[in-house]
Amino acid sequence: MPEGQRRTAGTDAIVVGAGPNGLAAAVTLARAGLAVTLYERAATIGGGARTAELTLPGFLHDVCSAVHPMALASPFFRAFGMAERIELRVPEISYAHPLDGGGAGVAYRDLERTVEGLGTDGSAWRGLLRVLADHAVELGEVTGSTLVRLPRHPLVLATLGLRALEQGGAAWNARFRNDAAPAMLTGVIAHANRLLPDVASAAAGLVLAAHAHAGGWPIPIGGSQSVMNALAADFVAHGGVIETSTDVTSLADLPRAKAVLLDLSPRAFLRLAGGTLPDRYARRLGRFRYGNAVAKVDFALDGPVPWQNSQLSAAPTLHLGGTRAEIVASEREVGVGRTPASPYVLVSQPSILDTTRAPAGKHVLWAYTHVPGGSTEDRSDAITSQIERFAPGFRDRVLASRSSSAAGVEAYNPNYVGGDISSGDVSFPQLVSRPTVFDPWRTPIDGVYLCSGSTAPGPGVHGMGGLNAARRALARQFGITELPKLN
């Protein structure tokens, strides 16, 4: 990991937390010419985007995020030139959705190829997503800030809103006739981990589905850690200092600096502030809601997954769970505090594109399922059974596995309260007010800003929370109103 030497001179700005947003903030501040120190509680940088040997030597697993739709679409990553700094391999198939009996819905990057494969539902799929996919850059700009800001692309926002109202409401089945298309869409919408149908979940899912037919859903060669290492290398190259294994427990313990940016949850910020926040703001943070959680299993395999449908062998990302109705039932169980017997499972098989992730002929598989927040249950058997449902013989390919409950996910990253990897419920109110309505990155303490996934625009590896907070800090604390060149 790139790491700077400890400074003896003064520090202009401090960033706490070396996740995607913390590093994005640090890069932006350092490129503006400031002396910046970044503190990280863990021994390595990355937060929700680390890669490590979790099962057997030579098998590199993504600890949390694995697939990066926003690596090509995020305004921050576009300005940073991430695609030129690391190898992002974009597959022909963005994601796929197996069905019983060997059927499957396949979302190719090529929208028209997807339309052709969906048969009678193809034109409906095109009508739902073509405008959004054709304006993916504008869509990234619209969804990269706060929803209360006057949008630069009102027609794109209006299109997204109308589509989300359709797919997040009672009419969501009116468009389609067969099983594959609605199942495919539900698999993407279910990323938000909420009861379905739901307008906010539909909006998030439609954004992901649109990017699947635009820039695609790339896999970073070397794992998610490659993305984080590129950010850290740029930060250090511009004079930044990274201090790992440093757990910040109080704002009062930090060195003096004009700006402090926190890649932390509202709950963690309340602890760090230690009663110095105004009561009204503290109550607002205390009301911030965390959502359902995930339980995860990483597999080391002695060969490729034996998918019943051979097309799935070329899909780095898959959504398992059956039909739309089955996924809705599964998510409803989670929403009322139960663990479903037949769960929705999100699968990534990055080693089909990235041979650096496992020894020759071997593979890694990343899978998680939704569970109630704070669950301590090991979901290995349920996840394995759901994969086996669509890939008979999968169990025989497993060399080793590592399971993490929702409680374990929070222990790995305290920003994931209760195992909520979205760092806060992705409800419509919390997309508008995340964690506050106006200027959500600024706090009542002068010079202190929040920049985590608990702030607008929300979860995902996109760096926009960090960029937005850094922009505010540069203007208010240093009088720098022009954003520095990031590449």
Disulfide bonds with the S-S distance in Angstrom:
none
